Amino acid sequence: MTKYLSGAAVCALSFAFVTEAAATEWNVSVWGKRRAFTEHVEKIAELVSEKTGGEFTMNVSYGGLSKNRENLDGISIGAFEMAQFCAGYHADKNRVVTVLELPFLGVENLEQERAVSKAVYAHPAAAEEMAQWNAKLLMTSPMPQYNLVGTGAPRKTLEDFKGMRVRATGGLGKAFEAVGAVPTSVTATEAYQAMESGVVDTVAFAQHAHLSFGTINQATWWTANLNPGTVNCPVVVNIDAYEALSDAEREALDSSVDEALDHYLANYGELLKKWDSVLAEKGVEKVEIDPAVIEEFKALAAAPARDAWIADMEAQGLPGQELYDLVVSTLADAKAGGS
């Protein structure tokens, strides 16, 4: 009887071990704190767990696994299975998606940003470039057009922008440089300190980031309608980890992308609705830039940045013109469809 029980116990333990070994657990590297910018990551973790009965789970880490500028490197060596990063942090590593950071593309809302990002991510050149880092583009992190917060007198004209020290990365940095500003690409988590210490006069962020990283608390004014462009921040997965998933797990992940993005857009929409009350609560002046000034800014920054980007990409063997044209046509289709 003892011998029989021992055998049963061994079988039970073996079954438990196999069950435990069959579960899949991913580590996900993001930064800052949970906010509108990370809601799709949190949602997809929730969805894959639900769809697999808890057999596929994700541990979302806010800065505990990697620095934000090093997330793509971490993916490439398999330090974690999923990560979020922003193209402007290392434009040389993700050249293709920087087309989405060109200034004054004409994107008007989050749905349009989602559409153009999805189109670029699906382009073979984007997949090929990310594969060099053992990364697969999973989904974007749609953000509204960036705007400035600053201290002192509001910057309302191009003359005011001259010499302005602004936290702006990627294509936005180049746009401000075109009108005489001095851009710096400190990370989002460093922006508050840079503003507080006077390293920068102004910070270009989307609304959620001005809140999350505290720059709105330093500000006396915010530009409501400058809208020079935005930053593109993909969520990627390690290719080896993705391919190691079971068919059911992979289906759970892939089928959750659109659901997670729908949740993200709805959540962000609520933030935008209450933005004016946030400004009033914090005593921040809402500055409307004269449309003629914006057009002047666009004339100086948009075409030169576009032409330089296309030429640079083509010189590196990438289809720069094709990628830019893809953004333009996708955006036109989105607008025609009512997005």
C-alpha positions as CSV (number, residue, x, y, z in Angstrom):
1,M,0.0,0.0,0.0
2,T,2.9,2.3,0.9
3,K,4.6,1.5,-2.3
4,Y,1.4,2.2,-4.3
5,L,0.9,5.6,-2.5
6,S,4.5,6.5,-3.2
7,G,4.0,5.8,-6.8
8,A,0.8,7.9,-6.9
9,A,2.6,10.7,-5.1
10,V,5.4,10.6,-7.7
11,C,2.9,10.7,-10.5
12,A,1.1,13.7,-8.9
13,L,4.3,15.6,-8.4
14,S,5.4,14.8,-12.0
15,F,2.1,16.0,-13.4
16,A,2.3,19.2,-11.3
17,F,5.9,19.8,-12.6
18,V,4.8,19.3,-16.2
19,T,1.8,21.6,-15.7
20,E,4.1,24.3,-14.1
21,A,6.6,23.9,-16.9
22,A,3.9,24.3,-19.6
23,A,2.9,27.7,-18.3
24,T,4.5,30.7,-20.2
25,E,5.6,33.8,-18.3
26,W,6.9,36.9,-20.1
27,N,8.7,39.9,-18.6
28,V,7.7,43.2,-20.2
29,S,10.0,46.3,-19.9
30,V,8.4,49.8,-19.8
31,W,9.3,52.9,-17.7
32,G,7.9,55.6,-15.6
33,K,4.7,54.5,-14.0
34,R,1.4,53.1,-15.2
35,R,-0.3,55.8,-17.3
36,A,-2.3,56.3,-20.5
37,F,0.8,55.6,-22.5
38,T,1.1,52.0,-21.1
39,E,-2.6,51.1,-20.9
40,H,-2.5,48.9,-24.0
41,V,0.5,46.9,-22.5
42,E,-1.5,46.4,-19.3
43,K,-4.6,45.4,-21.2
44,I,-2.8,42.9,-23.5
45,A,-1.3,41.3,-20.4
46,E,-4.8,41.0,-19.0
47,L,-6.3,39.6,-22.2
48,V,-3.7,36.9,-22.9
49,S,-4.1,35.7,-19.3
50,E,-7.9,35.5,-19.7
51,K,-7.7,33.8,-23.1
52,T,-5.3,31.1,-21.9
53,G,-6.8,30.4,-18.5
54,G,-3.7,31.9,-16.8
55,E,-1.3,29.7,-18.7
56,F,0.3,32.7,-20.5
57,T,1.1,35.7,-18.2
58,M,3.0,38.9,-18.4
59,N,4.9,40.7,-15.7
60,V,5.0,44.4,-16.6
61,S,8.0,46.1,-15.1
62,Y,8.3,49.9,-14.8
63,G,12.0,50.5,-15.0
64,G,13.0,47.4,-13.1
65,L,14.4,45.5,-16.1
66,S,16.1,48.2,-18.2
67,K,16.6,51.9,-18.9
68,N,14.2,53.2,-21.5
69,R,17.0,53.9,-24.0
70,E,18.1,50.3,-23.7
71,N,14.9,48.4,-24.1
72,L,15.6,47.4,-27.7
73,D,19.0,46.2,-26.7
74,G,17.4,44.1,-24.0
75,I,15.0,42.6,-26.5
76,S,17.9,41.7,-28.9
77,I,19.7,39.6,-26.3
78,G,16.5,38.1,-24.8
79,A,16.8,39.8,-21.4
80,F,13.0,40.1,-21.5
81,E,10.3,39.1,-24.0
82,M,8.4,42.3,-24.6
83,A,9.3,46.0,-24.4
84,Q,8.2,49.5,-25.3
85,F,10.6,52.1,-26.7
86,C,10.5,55.4,-28.6
87,A,12.1,55.7,-32.0
88,G,13.7,59.1,-31.1
89,Y,15.8,57.5,-28.3
90,H,17.9,55.7,-30.9
91,A,16.9,56.7,-34.4
92,D,19.9,54.8,-35.9
93,K,18.5,51.5,-34.7
94,N,14.9,51.9,-35.9
95,R,15.3,54.1,-39.0
96,V,12.1,53.0,-40.8
97,V,9.6,54.0,-38.1
98,T,11.1,57.4,-37.8
99,V,9.1,58.4,-40.9
100,L,6.2,58.6,-38.4
101,E,8.1,61.3,-36.5
102,L,8.5,63.7,-39.4
103,P,7.0,67.1,-38.5
104,F,3.7,68.3,-39.7
105,L,2.5,65.1,-41.3
106,G,-1.1,66.2,-40.8
107,V,-2.2,63.6,-38.4
108,E,-5.2,64.9,-36.5
109,N,-6.2,62.3,-34.0
110,L,-5.3,59.0,-32.3
111,E,-7.2,56.8,-34.8
112,Q,-5.2,58.3,-37.7
113,E,-1.9,57.9,-35.8
114,R,-2.9,54.2,-35.2
115,A,-3.6,53.7,-38.9
116,V,-0.4,55.2,-40.2
117,S,1.7,53.4,-37.6
118,K,0.1,50.0,-38.5
119,A,0.8,50.6,-42.2
120,V,4.5,51.4,-41.6
121,Y,4.9,48.5,-39.1
122,A,3.5,46.1,-41.8
123,H,6.0,47.2,-44.4
124,P,8.7,44.6,-45.1
125,A,11.5,47.1,-44.5
126,A,10.2,47.7,-41.0
127,A,10.0,44.0,-40.2
128,E,13.5,43.4,-41.7
129,E,15.1,46.2,-39.7
130,M,13.6,45.1,-36.4
131,A,14.6,41.5,-37.1
132,Q,18.2,42.7,-36.8
133,W,17.4,43.3,-33.2
134,N,15.6,40.0,-32.8
135,A,12.4,42.1,-32.5
136,K,9.0,41.9,-33.9
137,L,6.8,45.0,-34.1
138,L,3.6,44.1,-32.2
139,M,1.7,47.4,-31.8
140,T,2.1,51.1,-31.6
141,S,1.5,53.5,-28.7
142,P,-0.6,56.2,-30.4
143,M,0.0,59.7,-29.1
144,P,-1.6,63.0,-29.9
145,Q,0.4,65.8,-31.4
146,Y,3.0,67.1,-29.0
147,N,2.8,70.6,-27.5
148,L,5.0,72.7,-25.4
149,V,4.9,73.6,-21.7
150,G,7.2,76.4,-20.5
151,T,8.0,78.9,-17.9
152,G,8.1,82.7,-18.1
153,A,6.5,84.5,-21.0
154,P,4.7,82.3,-23.5
155,R,6.5,81.6,-26.8
156,K,4.0,82.7,-29.4
157,T,6.1,83.6,-32.4
158,L,9.0,82.1,-34.4
159,E,11.2,84.9,-33.0
160,D,10.3,83.7,-29.5
161,F,11.5,80.2,-30.5
162,K,15.0,81.4,-31.3
163,G,17.5,80.2,-28.7
164,M,14.7,78.4,-26.8
165,R,16.1,75.3,-25.1
166,V,13.5,72.6,-25.8
167,R,13.3,68.9,-24.8
168,A,12.3,67.4,-28.2
169,T,13.5,64.2,-29.7
170,G,13.7,62.9,-33.3
171,G,11.9,64.7,-36.0
172,L,10.4,67.2,-33.5
173,G,13.9,68.2,-32.4
174,K,14.9,68.9,-36.0
175,A,11.7,70.9,-36.6
176,F,12.5,73.2,-33.6
177,E,16.1,73.4,-34.7
178,A,14.9,74.7,-38.1
179,V,13.4,77.8,-36.4
180,G,16.4,78.5,-34.2
181,A,15.6,76.6,-31.1
182,V,18.1,74.4,-29.3
183,P,16.7,70.8,-28.9
184,T,17.9,68.3,-26.4
185,S,16.9,64.7,-26.3
186,V,16.8,63.9,-22.6
187,T,14.5,61.0,-21.9
188,A,11.0,61.4,-20.6
189,T,12.1,60.4,-17.1
190,E,14.8,63.1,-17.1
191,A,12.6,65.9,-18.5
192,Y,11.3,67.2,-15.1
193,Q,14.8,67.6,-13.7
194,A,16.0,69.2,-16.9
195,M,13.2,71.8,-16.7
196,E,13.6,72.3,-12.9
197,S,17.4,72.9,-13.2
198,G,17.1,75.2,-16.2
199,V,18.8,72.8,-18.7
200,V,15.7,73.4,-20.9
201,D,13.1,76.2,-21.0
202,T,10.4,74.2,-22.5
203,V,9.4,70.5,-22.9
204,A,7.5,69.0,-25.9
205,F,5.3,66.1,-24.7
206,A,1.8,64.6,-25.3
207,Q,-0.7,65.4,-22.5
208,H,-0.3,62.2,-20.6
209,A,3.5,62.7,-20.3
210,H,3.2,66.3,-19.1
211,L,1.1,64.8,-16.3
212,S,3.0,61.6,-15.6
213,F,6.5,63.2,-15.6
214,G,5.4,66.3,-13.7
215,T,6.4,68.9,-16.3
216,I,3.0,70.5,-16.1
217,N,3.7,71.2,-12.5
218,Q,6.7,73.4,-13.5
219,A,4.8,75.2,-16.3
220,T,3.1,78.5,-16.5
221,W,1.8,78.0,-20.0
222,W,1.0,75.3,-22.6
223,T,0.6,75.6,-26.4
224,A,-2.8,74.3,-27.3
225,N,-2.5,74.2,-31.1
226,L,1.2,74.2,-32.2
227,N,0.9,70.4,-33.1
228,P,4.3,70.1,-34.8
229,G,4.2,66.2,-34.8
230,T,4.5,63.4,-32.4
231,V,6.9,60.6,-31.3
232,N,6.4,57.0,-32.4
233,C,6.8,54.4,-29.6
234,P,6.4,50.7,-30.7
235,V,5.8,47.7,-28.5
236,V,8.0,44.9,-29.7
237,V,8.4,41.2,-28.8
238,N,11.5,39.1,-28.9
239,I,11.2,36.9,-32.0
240,D,12.6,33.8,-30.4
241,A,10.1,34.1,-27.5
242,Y,7.2,34.7,-30.0
243,E,8.1,31.7,-32.1
244,A,8.4,29.5,-28.9
245,L,4.7,30.2,-28.0
246,S,2.2,27.5,-28.6
247,D,-0.3,28.1,-31.4
248,A,-3.0,28.9,-28.8
249,E,-0.7,31.3,-27.0
250,R,0.3,33.1,-30.2
251,E,-3.4,33.4,-31.2
252,A,-4.2,34.8,-27.8
253,L,-1.5,37.4,-28.2
254,D,-2.2,38.4,-31.8
255,S,-5.9,38.5,-31.4
256,S,-5.5,40.8,-28.4
257,V,-3.6,43.6,-30.2
258,D,-6.7,45.4,-31.6
259,E,-8.6,45.0,-28.3
260,A,-5.7,46.4,-26.3
261,L,-5.4,49.4,-28.7
262,D,-9.2,50.0,-28.6
263,H,-8.9,50.2,-24.8
264,Y,-5.9,52.5,-25.0
265,L,-7.7,54.9,-27.4
266,A,-10.8,55.0,-25.2
267,N,-8.8,55.6,-22.1
268,Y,-6.7,58.3,-23.7
269,G,-9.8,60.0,-25.0
270,E,-11.0,60.4,-21.4
271,L,-7.8,62.1,-20.5
272,L,-8.1,64.6,-23.4
273,K,-11.7,65.5,-22.4
274,K,-10.5,66.7,-19.0
275,W,-7.3,68.3,-20.1
276,D,-8.7,71.9,-19.9
277,S,-9.7,71.3,-16.3
278,V,-6.2,70.0,-15.5
279,L,-4.7,73.3,-16.9
280,A,-7.2,75.3,-14.8
281,E,-6.5,73.4,-11.7
282,K,-2.7,73.9,-12.0
283,G,-3.0,77.5,-13.1
284,V,-1.4,76.9,-16.5
285,E,-2.2,79.4,-19.3
286,K,-3.6,77.8,-22.5
287,V,-1.8,79.6,-25.4
288,E,-3.3,79.6,-28.9
289,I,-0.6,80.2,-31.5
290,D,-1.6,82.3,-34.5
291,P,-2.4,80.1,-37.5
292,A,-0.1,82.3,-39.6
293,V,2.8,81.5,-37.2
294,I,2.1,77.8,-37.5
295,E,2.1,77.9,-41.3
296,E,5.4,79.8,-41.2
297,F,6.8,77.1,-38.9
298,K,5.5,74.4,-41.2
299,A,7.1,76.0,-44.3
300,L,10.5,76.2,-42.6
301,A,10.4,72.8,-41.0
302,A,8.2,70.3,-42.8
303,A,9.5,70.1,-46.4
304,P,13.2,70.3,-45.5
305,A,12.9,67.6,-42.8
306,R,10.9,65.4,-45.2
307,D,13.4,65.8,-48.1
308,A,16.4,65.3,-45.8
309,W,14.9,62.2,-44.3
310,I,14.0,60.6,-47.7
311,A,17.5,61.3,-49.0
312,D,19.1,59.9,-45.9
313,M,17.1,56.7,-46.0
314,E,17.6,56.2,-49.7
315,A,21.4,56.7,-49.3
316,Q,21.3,53.9,-46.7
317,G,19.4,51.5,-49.0
318,L,16.0,52.0,-47.4
319,P,12.8,52.9,-49.4
320,G,12.5,56.4,-47.9
321,Q,10.2,57.8,-50.6
322,E,8.0,54.7,-50.6
323,L,7.6,54.8,-46.8
324,Y,6.7,58.5,-46.8
325,D,4.2,58.0,-49.6
326,L,2.7,55.1,-47.6
327,V,2.1,57.4,-44.7
328,V,0.6,60.1,-46.9
329,S,-1.8,57.7,-48.7
330,T,-2.8,55.8,-45.5
331,L,-3.5,59.1,-43.8
332,A,-5.6,60.3,-46.8
333,D,-7.6,57.0,-46.7
334,A,-8.1,57.3,-42.9
335,K,-9.5,60.8,-43.3
336,A,-11.7,59.8,-46.2
337,G,-13.1,57.0,-44.1
338,G,-14.0,59.4,-41.3
339,S,-11.2,58.7,-38.9
